[in-house]
Amino acid sequence: MTMTLRACVLLSLLLPASWATAADAVTGAAARQQPAMVEWRRDFHRHPELGGHEVRTADTIARELRAMGLEPRTGIARTGVVAVLKGALPGPRIALRADMDALPVKEETGLAFASTATSSYRGQPVSVMHACGHDLHMAILLGVARALVERRDSLRGEVMFVFQPSEEGPDEPGAPFGARLMLDEGVWKDFRPEAVFGLHVWSSLQVGQVGFRSGPLLASADEWTLTVRGRQTHGSRPWDGVDPITIGAQVLLGTQSMIARQVNIASTPVVLTAGQFNSGVRFNIIPDEAVLVGTLRTFDPEVCEDVVARFRRIADAYAQAAGGSAELSVVSNAPATVNDPALARRVLPSLQAAVGADNVVEMPLQTIAEDFSQFANEVPGAFFLVGTTPAGQDPAKMPINHSPKYAPDEAALELGARAMLQVVLDYLGGEPG
């Protein structure tokens, strides 16, 4: 057990009895929302939509919020939805965020409510699936919203519910992701919270567990595109041209050596991955151009800048040595997600009260990324992970987030709502009714 979690256990022994009562009430409130959350989740899962195209999803969310007596604003960042709940008593302003979009993945879960949706992504026909758990995130936030509305008369402060599009990214390369676009369009212009909270379901944790850490939690995500230009020639006479495919392969291998030998990854993790390598149209023609696209994950902006500079030098050197050229462009999709230390000190005992001290896992650094960080860079933020692997099954052997077989246990809905409700009510300083 780490020192941080050991301190949480000791703290739990000192908590007043009222906390236990509050936690019991929160558990009951979350449990009452479970049937609705399951229904919402399955509906979202059956009808997934890609980033920037969440039209049906947004309509469903707005309808449910209106049914709760709230007045949602729609059309923020094209398909984003927000609503504000004002408690009867004065108190802080906070925001809760859930992401809405699905992924270009063909579902292989065999669920009765599996997606059969199709769409297009960056010019290619694709299947669409909620393979990352955003369907659960939306259902959880709707459940939390309804639970808070039901206790409006005893609620302190104001809560903004933010349903954000395009967390996985828009269709247009280089366009801003959903959180940045919502902020740019003034989502907090008339309602600036003093703190923002979010969660993500996570296959590497068991149902019943919550993952959290103070400080950096998730990496930044930078999307890079390397364009290598050579000179076309017949495949049987490579010496008459300049092969951009060979150059691109050498550059890619060079970057991996750079990460292993030039970057102190013992100090801070760095991952550089290529996800696309596109070139040529025929087996016996060396093309003019090759394009590689990938992602860079870091936790320190200075390290990111250094890695990009080294990447650019490697690309230029290999290309020039072969008589070609290389151009590297990098777009920042999301900064690192950092849990504000002061806010984390408040959130940890709330999570512990909600799920039990032994079920709060202090997470190592995660090289996944989340554009929740855009919100958390504006005001103090806290983000935690909710386990989805069923009891008795090894998380290491389960399909992970983004897998076509990812099928989270729906018990995570109640757990996520319980944890978020506890965090919200403790922060606002009100006792649940």
Secondary structure, DSSP 8 states (H G I E B T S, - for coil): --HHHHHHHHHHHHS-HHHHHHHHHHHHHHHHHHHHHHHHHHHHHHS---TT--HHHHHHHHHHHHHTT---EEEETTTEEEEEEE-SEEEEEEEEEEE---BS----S--TT----EEEETTEEEE-B--SSHHHHHHHHHHHHHHHHTTGGG-EEEEEEEEES-SS--SSTT---HHHHHHHTTTTSS---SEEEEEEEEEEEETT-EEE-SEEEEEEEEEEEEEEE-B-EETT-GGGSB-HHHHHHHHHHHHHHHHHHHS-TTTS--EEEEEEEEE-SSTTEE-SEEEEEEEEEES-HHHHHHHHHHHHHHHHHHHHHHT-EEEEEEEEEE--EEE-HHHHHHHHHHHHHHH-GGGEEE---EEEE-THHHHHTTS-EEEEEEEEE-TTS-GGGS--TT-TT----THHHHHHHHHHHHHHHHHHT----
